[in-house]
Amino acid sequence: AYKNLKAINKLVFAILNTDNKMTIAGIRGPAAAGGVMLALACDLRYARRSTVFNPSYVNMGLSGSEYWSILLPSMIGFGKTQKLVYEGTPISAKQALDFGMIHHEGCVDYNDFEKEITLKAEFLANTNIKARLATKAVLNKRLMQDVHEQVLFELQQMKDCCNNTEFTEARTDFTQKRKSKVNRQFLSVHTEYLKHNQ
């Protein structure tokens, strides 16, 4: 598991350091943990209206990697990051747009969404691309300051979590396609809260 995490980190690093083109994430289905971070590494993020996001790793017994501690707070702010990563509750595309995780909530239909994103990509690639890339370089310079030490700390925490029984249990639940004990407990508490606070 740890080797896979390092490989995904390399991919996120490559996306963040693509300096000769704009990168766009077209998110067509559910995105969680590393899938969200891959999208956040892109310059622009568009999602189908029906997309569900869960950037948290805690439901899997993990602390997170793939530059999450740099990307999420930079995109949505520290407080919203705390809520998302500690609670581990999925959010809709509308909420992701309101938070600043995505830039556009597009069509629900796959084909229409693909056409919509293609038109945006063609426009961005063919108008003022030098200015866009220069602007990207300025923004990314700020984003990537002191990133190395933070990413190493993320990986060390993940390595420790990979050796923990919480992760082992969550992985077993996932591979056996059963609801985890933690998720059942969360749903129970959440349901009880809603009963008393509506």
N, C-alpha and C positions, 0 to 999 in steps of 0.2 A: 504494500500500500504506500509506504514512504517513497519508494522509487517512482511510483506513478505521480505522486504529488510533485516531486522535483521536476519531472518531465513537463507537467502542466505549467509549473512556474516558468520554465524555459520558454514555453509558448506565449505566456502572458508578457514576458520580457521582450520577446521578438515583436509582438504586436505593438507594445508601447514604444519600441525603438524603430518602428517603420517610419522613416523620415522622408521618403520619396513619393508618398501617396497618402491620401486620406483613407482611413479605415472605417468601415460601417458595419455595425452588427444589425442584421435583420432577424429578429427573434420571433420564430413562428410557433413555438410551443413552450411548455413549462421549462423554467430555468431555475436551478438550485445551486448553491455553493459555488464550486469552480466554474460552472456554466455561466453563472451571473458575472463572475470576475472576468471571464474571457470577454464577455460583452462590454463590461465596464472599461476594459483596456482599449477598446475602440474609440475613435474620435467622436462618432455619432452613433446613437442607439435608437432603433425603431422597433416597435413590437406590435404584434397583432393585438387587437382589443381584448381578445379572450386569453391572453397570456397570463400565467401566474408565476410569481417570482418568490424565491426563498433564499436570500443570500447567506443565511446562517448555516453553520456547521454543527451547532450544539446538539441537534437532534440525532446526529450520527456519532455523538461522543467525541467530537473533535473541536479544536479551537479555531481552525481555519488557516488557509495558505493562499497561494495565487495572488499575493499582493493585496489581500482584502483590507488590511489595516491601513493601507495607503489610499487605495481607490475609493472605498466606501465613504470614509470621512471627508475626503476631498470633494466627492460628488454631492453628498447629501447633508453633510455636517455631522459633528460628533454625537450630538444628542439623538438624532434619528438613527445613526449607526448603532448606538447602544441598544435602543429599542429593538431593532431588527435582529441583531446578533444574539442578544441575551434571551429574548422571548422565543425566537425561532419560528415565528408565525408567518405563513405565506401572505403575500400582498398581491393585489390585482395590478393590471397594467395601468389603470387610472391612478392608483395610489403610487405606483412607481414613477409615473409622469409627474404627479404632484410633489413627490420627494426629490425629483431631479435625477433619478437613476436612468430614465430614458428621455429622449427628446421628442418623441412623437408616438402617439397611439394610433395605429393604422387599421386598415380593413380587417375584418374577420376572415374573409375568404382567402385561401392560400394564393390563388392565382392573382387576384386583385392586389393583394399585399405585395407579391413579388414584382408586379408591374409598377406599383407605387414606389417601391424602394429603388428599382432600376432607374426610374426617371430622376429621382433625387440624386442617385450616384452619378448618373451621366451629367447632370447639371453641375454638380460640385467638381467633377473631374475636368469639365470643359470651360469653366468660367473662373477667371482670376485664381488659377491653381497655385501660381507662385506666391501670391499674397496669402492664400489659405495655408500653404505649407510653412511660410515664415511665421504666421500667427501660431500654428501648431507647435513649432520649435520653441517659441517663447513660453507658451503654456506648459509644455512638457518639461522644459528645463526646471521650472518651479516644482512641478509634480514629482520629478525624479531626484530632487535634492535629498541627500542622506538616505537613499532608499536601500542601499546594500545592507547596512546593519539591521534595519527593520525587517527585511525579508529573511535574513538569517535567524532572527529571533522568532519570527513566525514559524519557520521550518523546525526549529528546536522544540517549540511548544507542540507542534503537530507530531513530531517524532515521539515525544513523551506521551501524548494522547493515544497514539497508535499502539502503545504497549499497555494500555489501560483496559480494564474489563468493560467499561462503558462502551468503548469502541467495538470490542469483540462482540458484545451483546447486540449492539445496533447493526453491525455488519451481518450477523446471523439472522436477525429479524428481516433485514433487507433481502438477503439471498433466499430466504424461505418465504418471502412475500407475506409476512404477517405484520400487523400493527405493533410497533414497539411499545413496551411497558411505559416508557417516558411519554410517548404521544398519547396513550390512553389516559395517563394521569393528568396531562395538560388539558385534554379535552374535558375531562371530568371537572377540573377546577374552573375552566373557562365557562362551561355550561352552568355550573353552580353560581358563578359570578353574574352571568347574564340574567338568571332567574331573579336574583335579588336587586338588580340594578337597572331594570327596564321601566 
